[in-house]
């Protein structure tokens, strides 16, 4: 009855420390977790006292996230939705949005420099819209991301580097409405 995951979900999941870090630094009472996966970040947001709109396109992973949130006793703070964030986001009321877009699966680090166009889906257009509307936005990016791409958003982000398993793992880019 422990945590449920599949291979890709396990590879993409953030450690509790990384999820808690993002939850601490992303303001707002309600967060749209745009690519929930098996729920690590959604659980972190809920543990930080936020309400979470969890959107995952793969139904089985959404079920895993719901089960995992139950283990942490925060499922009541999370609204689990199976669907495509890129199509559904306008239907939700939220202060902040969190993007951890698919980086390309296992072995993504061998693909060279990644750009927003490398992600499927490309989240850049939605990030731009949300930043322009004054929403707080955070995105987790791999170390092999071309960080010049961040210049494509008209507002400068705050960058934080995070470790996982004792080594540099990812970069969090935050666009905060009050910056």
N, C-alpha and C positions, 0 to 999 in steps of 0.2 A: 504493500500500500504506500510505497514511497513516491518520490517525484517521478513523473512520467515524461518521457522524451523520445524522440527518434534521432537518427544520426545527424541530420541537418539541423534540427532544433537544438541538439546538444552543442554542436559546433558554433552556432550563432548566439547561444545564451551568454549573458553577462554574469559575472560573479556577483554575489550579494553586495560586496563592497562597491563595485562599479555601479550597480543599479542604485544603491543608496546614495552614492555621490551625485548622480544625475538628479535624483529626486530632491536632494538638498539644494541644488543650484538652480533648479527650474522653478520659478515662482508660479503662483496660481493655485486655485482651489480645485479646478477640474482640468485633467490632462487627457488629451487624445494620444493614445499610444498607437501609432499608425501601422506598425508591423509587429504585432505582439509575439508571434512565435509561441514558445512554450511558457511565456509569462514572466520571465525574470524581471524585466523592467517594470511591467505593470504591478507586480507584487511589491517592488521597491517603492513605487509611487504611493500605493495603498498603505504600506507600512509607515510612510511619512505623513499619513493623514489626508492624502488627496483622494478625490473621487477620480475614477479612471474610466475612460471610454476605450475599451480594448477592441481593436479591429484586426482580424487575422483572416486572410483569404482562404487558408486551408482549414477545413472544418475539423479534421482530426487534431490538428495542433491547437485549435481554439479549445477543444475539449481537454487537451492536456493542460493548457494554461488554466482552465477553470478548476481542474483537479488540483493542480499545484498551488493555486491561490487558496483552495480549501485547506490544504496542509498548513499553510501559513496563517490561516484563519482571517483572511482579508477578502474573501470572495464577495462579501456583501458590499464592498467599496468599489467593485469593478463590474461594469456593464459589458458583457462579452458579446461581440457581434461578429458574425462570419460574413465577410464581404471584402470588397475592394475599396480601400481607403481613398484612392484617387477619384473614385466616383461618389463615395458616400459622405465625404468630409463636411459638405455644406449642410447636412442634416443635423449636425451635432452642435451643441453649445459648450464651448470650452475656452479656458483662459490661455492654455499652453498646449503645444503640440510637440511630441517626441518622435523623431524618425531614426530608426535603425534599419535602413533599407538593406535588402539582400545584396551582399557584396559579391556574389557570384559563386557561392557554395564552397565546398571543401577545395582547397588549393588556390583560392582567390589571390593569395600573396605571390603566386608565381606568374600572374598575368601582367606584370609590369605596372606602370602608373594607371590608376583608375581615375575616372572622371564621373561627374553626375550622370553623364550619358552612358556610362558603363553599368549603372544600376538598372535593374528591371523590377519596378518601374523607375524612371527618372523622376526624382522627387524635387528637383530644383524649381520647376514652375510653381509647385504648391508652396514651397518654402518662401519664394518671392511674394506670392499672394498673401500669405499669413503675416509675414514681416510688414508688408505694406498696410495691412489692416491693424497693426499694433498688437499682434499676438506675440507671446513669448514662444520661441522655437529653439529646440535643441536637436542636433543630429550627431550620431556617432559615426565616425569615419575611420576606415582602416589606415594603417601607417603608410601604405603604398598609394594613398590618395594624392592627387595633384592639388595641393592646397592653394595654388593660384586660382583654382575654380571658385574659391570663396569670394573672390572679387566680382563674381557675376551676381552676387546679392548686393543691392545698393546700400546696405548698412554693414558696418564692420562687426564681425563676431568677436566674442571672447573665446579663447582656445584653452582647453585643459587637456593635459596628457595623462592617461591612466595606465596602470599596470594591472596585469592579471597573471596569476601564477608566477609572480616574481619578475616578470619582464614587461617592457613597454608593449602595450597591446593595441590601444586605439586613441583617437583624439575626439574630444567632445567639443563641438562648436555651438555656442549659445548666441542667439540674437534675442536680447531682452528689450521689452517695450520701453523701459525707463532709461536705457543707455543713450 
